[in-house]
Amino acid sequence: MRLFTSAHILLFAYVVAALIFWGISLDRKSQTIYELEYENLKRTIDSTANSGAYYAKLEEIKNKRTTRTKQYLGEGSTFLLVIIIGAAVVYSSFRRSIRLSRQQNNFMMAVTHELKSPIAAMKLNLQTMARHQLDEDKRKLLIDRCVTESNRLNDLCNNMLLASQMEGRQYKPAHEQFSFSDLVTNSVADYAHSYPGRFEVAQTGNYNITGDKTLVQMAVNNLLENAIKYTPTDKPVYVSIDDNNNQAVLTVADNGPGIPDAEKAKIFNKFYRIGSEETRKAKGTGLGLYLTLKIVKQHRGKITVSDNEPQGAVFEICFPLS
């Protein structure tokens, strides 16, 4: 990156210097033309005997000199402006390419880790059951853990597949009416089974929306997954369902470290995650919130993120009621 920046600056400086040299050369040639025309004027017209014609011709020669100068300045300025715009576009494209490359690299590292973790956990649980004679309670506990890890693996694969299909415009969303309240309640119940005692739910009514139930389910799951991921085990995740201005509103508030203001707009970018893969501790691929935003927009809704008090983040998604 630094090498490209240095080369970019040197090339830009060279082009500007060449443009200035070209301008000076043209100005000198213009001056030479002016001097030749002036000498020719003095030879052809007597300034004393025919002063009117002489000074008229002299004024014409000066005007030509001024016109050429303006022309050179105009062409040079236009060329310089084009160079500046071109250089800015190239530099911006290169920076965007580097940034995307880094995000994709982080994504591949995260995906590798995310795929290996549940597979390793399931393998360990199954090996434990195969090698040891366990009582029914312990076997049930290990089986539940395997189911939890397989669900994580399934959600990851679904996110990756859906991201690819939506990018390629291959996914055809369904259009049906369903209970958003029941969907959220069932999702929370599934997560509460894997993380008992971690959720506090408030619901004021039953709200129906229209859209793709599978996509909306994925958006809700992504928010719940994020909240449980960043919230300490001794603190709850608050989930509420309400209506506001003819919209169904889901609020998920965690007690995690929160999101800096400078990062709030970036967390919905594809592959984006706060920090780097070497420094961050939480699991993830950077696809969850990206897909959630696309799903919410596809259903004519909106998503916002704000600070929780005393710490944490609050995500809120709104869908038009049917």
ChimeraX attribute file (.defattr): number of C-alpha atoms within 10 A of each C-alpha:
attribute: neighborCount
match mode: 1-to-1
recipient: residues
	/A:1	9
	/A:2	7
	/A:3	8
	/A:4	12
	/A:5	13
	/A:6	11
	/A:7	12
	/A:8	15
	/A:9	13
	/A:10	12
	/A:11	13
	/A:12	15
	/A:13	12
	/A:14	12
	/A:15	14
	/A:16	17
	/A:17	12
	/A:18	12
	/A:19	16
	/A:20	14
	/A:21	12
	/A:22	14
	/A:23	17
	/A:24	13
	/A:25	12
	/A:26	15
	/A:27	17
	/A:28	12
	/A:29	12
	/A:30	18
	/A:31	15
	/A:32	12
	/A:33	15
	/A:34	17
	/A:35	14
	/A:36	12
	/A:37	16
	/A:38	16
	/A:39	11
	/A:40	11
	/A:41	17
	/A:42	13
	/A:43	10
	/A:44	10
	/A:45	15
	/A:46	13
	/A:47	14
	/A:48	8
	/A:49	9
	/A:50	10
	/A:51	12
	/A:52	12
	/A:53	13
	/A:54	18
	/A:55	14
	/A:56	11
	/A:57	16
	/A:58	17
	/A:59	12
	/A:60	12
	/A:61	18
	/A:62	15
	/A:63	12
	/A:64	15
	/A:65	18
	/A:66	13
	/A:67	12
	/A:68	16
	/A:69	17
	/A:70	12
	/A:71	12
	/A:72	18
	/A:73	14
	/A:74	12
	/A:75	13
	/A:76	17
	/A:77	13
	/A:78	12
	/A:79	14
	/A:80	16
	/A:81	12
	/A:82	12
	/A:83	15
	/A:84	14
	/A:85	12
	/A:86	12
	/A:87	16
	/A:88	12
	/A:89	12
	/A:90	13
	/A:91	15
	/A:92	12
	/A:93	12
	/A:94	15
	/A:95	15
	/A:96	12
	/A:97	12
	/A:98	13
	/A:99	13
	/A:100	15
	/A:101	12
	/A:102	15
	/A:103	21
	/A:104	17
	/A:105	14
	/A:106	20
	/A:107	21
	/A:108	15
	/A:109	14
	/A:110	19
	/A:111	19
	/A:112	12
	/A:113	14
	/A:114	17
	/A:115	16
	/A:116	12
	/A:117	16
	/A:118	20
	/A:119	16
	/A:120	12
	/A:121	17
	/A:122	19
	/A:123	13
	/A:124	14
	/A:125	18
	/A:126	15
	/A:127	11
	/A:128	14
	/A:129	16
	/A:130	10
	/A:131	8
	/A:132	9
	/A:133	10
	/A:134	13
	/A:135	9
	/A:136	9
	/A:137	9
	/A:138	12
	/A:139	17
	/A:140	12
	/A:141	12
	/A:142	20
	/A:143	16
	/A:144	15
	/A:145	17
	/A:146	20
	/A:147	15
	/A:148	20
	/A:149	20
	/A:150	16
	/A:151	13
	/A:152	18
	/A:153	18
	/A:154	13
	/A:155	17
	/A:156	19
	/A:157	14
	/A:158	13
	/A:159	21
	/A:160	16
	/A:161	13
	/A:162	18
	/A:163	19
	/A:164	13
	/A:165	13
	/A:166	15
	/A:167	10
	/A:168	9
	/A:169	9
	/A:170	10
	/A:171	13
	/A:172	9
	/A:173	15
	/A:174	12
	/A:175	11
	/A:176	11
	/A:177	14
	/A:178	16
	/A:179	16
	/A:180	24
	/A:181	22
	/A:182	13
	/A:183	17
	/A:184	22
	/A:185	17
	/A:186	13
	/A:187	16
	/A:188	21
	/A:189	14
	/A:190	14
	/A:191	17
	/A:192	14
	/A:193	12
	/A:194	15
	/A:195	14
	/A:196	10
	/A:197	13
	/A:198	19
	/A:199	20
	/A:200	14
	/A:201	14
	/A:202	12
	/A:203	14
	/A:204	10
	/A:205	10
	/A:206	13
	/A:207	21
	/A:208	17
	/A:209	20
	/A:210	18
	/A:211	20
	/A:212	18
	/A:213	19
	/A:214	11
	/A:215	20
	/A:216	22
	/A:217	17
	/A:218	20
	/A:219	23
	/A:220	21
	/A:221	20
	/A:222	19
	/A:223	23
	/A:224	23
	/A:225	16
	/A:226	20
	/A:227	25
	/A:228	21
	/A:229	15
	/A:230	19
	/A:231	20
	/A:232	15
	/A:233	13
	/A:234	8
	/A:235	14
	/A:236	17
	/A:237	23
	/A:238	18
	/A:239	23
	/A:240	18
	/A:241	23
	/A:242	17
	/A:243	18
	/A:244	11
	/A:245	8
	/A:246	12
	/A:247	18
	/A:248	23
	/A:249	23
	/A:250	22
	/A:251	22
	/A:252	23
	/A:253	27
	/A:254	30
	/A:255	24
	/A:256	19
	/A:257	14
	/A:258	19
	/A:259	18
	/A:260	12
	/A:261	11
	/A:262	8
	/A:263	12
	/A:264	16
	/A:265	11
	/A:266	13
	/A:267	19
	/A:268	20
	/A:269	16
	/A:270	19
	/A:271	22
	/A:272	24
	/A:273	22
	/A:274	15
	/A:275	9
	/A:276	12
	/A:277	19
	/A:278	9
	/A:279	8
	/A:280	11
	/A:281	10
	/A:282	12
	/A:283	15
	/A:284	20
	/A:285	26
	/A:286	22
	/A:287	22
	/A:288	27
	/A:289	22
	/A:290	20
	/A:291	23
	/A:292	25
	/A:293	18
	/A:294	19
	/A:295	23
	/A:296	18
	/A:297	14
	/A:298	15
	/A:299	19
	/A:300	12
	/A:301	17
	/A:302	18
	/A:303	20
	/A:304	13
	/A:305	18
	/A:306	16
	/A:307	19
	/A:308	17
	/A:309	12
	/A:310	8
	/A:311	14
	/A:312	19
	/A:313	24
	/A:314	23
	/A:315	20
	/A:316	19
	/A:317	22
	/A:318	23
	/A:319	26
	/A:320	20
	/A:321	18
	/A:322	15
